[in-house]
Amino acid sequence: MKKINWMLALLLLVSTKILAQSTPVEGKVEYDKVMVPCYNIELPVSEEVATEAIKNRFKKMGANGKERKGFLEFKNVNIPELKTGLVDAYIKIEQKTKKEKKSAMSFIITEPGVAPSSSSTEASSSIASAGAFGLLSSLSENSADYGLNLEIKAQEDKVKKAEKEYKNAVNEGEALQNELKKVQYEIEANRNRQQNQAQEVNKQKELLLQIQALQKNALGEKINKVE
């Protein structure tokens, strides 16, 4: 019972830690050499996967981002979570460590056409922080789903590759079995030819001895006539 309680406590601790890592927080990020207010969140996928996931998410909202100054920039985009009309979104994604499949995302929101600055805060843009938090949580979940789908696709490809190699091995085995049967048949046929040829050799030898005997007898008769 104590062991089970310890396991439950450990699972609860791990779950709490994961949730804490996935919660958006307010902070600042450097944009064009200026520290700008932003929202931060940790994503449970690598920088590469997170970038592609976020591009796909915004593309579905009709926005194609451009990479500039280390940020993905989405101009004049309508984000449902914010419910505030069109905005400009600036997203920076950085790999946490080389070993971890985790990345950190910084998210800046401004009014359309307003460049990020130290004064471009959530309040000045009339954007509710709850909406921004909801958006980041959604992007985090979307990135996790996207990463999982990539892993599933990669694993499916590995399964297909393994199945193909297995099928090739089976086909190769069947071909080798056919070759083995052919070789065994040829060996048996060769063995029969050897036996037949051995009999032929003995037959020809007997005929040779008979001819030699006839020759010997004929020679003996000639000698006797001469005498």
SULLINBEL-V348895 format. One record per helix or strand. SS is the DSSP state (H for helix, E for strand). FROM is the first residue (numbers start at 0). LEN is the number of residues. Records with the same first field share a line. If there is no record, write none. Layout:
SS = FROM-LEN ; FROM-LEN
This chain:
H = 1-20 ; 46-14 ; 128-98
E = 24-7 ; 33-10 ; 65-3 ; 70-8 ; 85-10 ; 102-9
